[in-house]
Amino acid sequence: MDLNNNGIDDQSELKARGNWNQVKGEAKQKWGNLTDDDLDYEDGKQDEWYGRLQEKTGHAVEDIKTWFNRTF
């Protein structure tokens, strides 16, 4: 079912959102200085998002990408 008419099955969307909330929690545990605002992702702004995470964590973008790929 697609109640919000976004082309994504509601169950899949809920699962993805739930997974993302879990990953955000794990990221905040790993890098304690990250906030929910830091982890807000906007489509088309991936490079800016990784740059913001790099600045806040002090880790290389490739290390951050690797961690997210392993965790998500």
ZIHU-V542823 format. One record per pair of residues at least 12 apart in sequence whose ideal C-beta (glycine too) atoms are under 8 Angstrom apart, sorted by sequence separation. I is the first residue (numbers start at 1). J is the second residue. If there is no record, write none. Layout:
<<I:J> <I:J>>
This chain:
<<24:36> <27:39> <38:52> <39:53> <50:64> <24:39> <38:53> <50:65> <38:56> <34:53> <31:53> <34:56> <33:56> <34:57> <33:57> <31:56> <31:57> <31:59> <30:67> <27:67> <27:68> <27:71> <23:68> <26:71> <23:71> <23:72> <20:72> <19:72>>
